[in-house]
């Protein structure tokens, strides 16, 4: 299982707080711009990023994040 940012909800919420750029979003949350970029690109969120965004925007987990099933990468056949 992995935690993913609800990107549309995040962008809307960030805009209502005047955080229009990734740099403004990162600064407000105390995160790196690379972390915000990865989250907005759909990569899994770590505990620190989740806590920071929930704290700075004052919302509940389900408002900004969703838990998704992690699908393992397909295995390559082994030559016998």
WOCOR-V44351 format. One record per residue. N is the residue number from 1. NEAR is the number of other ideal C-beta (glycine too) atoms within 8 Angstrom. Layout:
N,NEAR / N,NEAR
This chain:
1,6 / 2,8 / 3,10 / 4,12 / 5,11 / 6,10 / 7,9 / 8,6 / 9,9 / 10,13 / 11,9 / 12,8 / 13,12 / 14,13 / 15,9 / 16,6 / 17,8 / 18,6 / 19,9 / 20,6 / 21,6 / 22,9 / 23,7 / 24,11 / 25,12 / 26,12 / 27,7 / 28,10 / 29,12 / 30,6 / 31,12 / 32,6 / 33,9 / 34,6 / 35,10 / 36,13 / 37,9 / 38,8 / 39,13 / 40,11 / 41,6 / 42,7 / 43,7 / 44,6 / 45,11 / 46,6 / 47,5 / 48,7 / 49,12 / 50,12 / 51,8 / 52,11 / 53,13 / 54,12 / 55,8 / 56,9 / 57,10 / 58,5 / 59,7 / 60,5 / 61,7 / 62,6 / 63,9 / 64,13 / 65,12 / 66,7 / 67,7 / 68,8 / 69,4 / 70,6 / 71,4 / 72,4 / 73,4 / 74,4 / 75,4 / 76,4 / 77,4 / 78,4 / 79,3 / 80,2
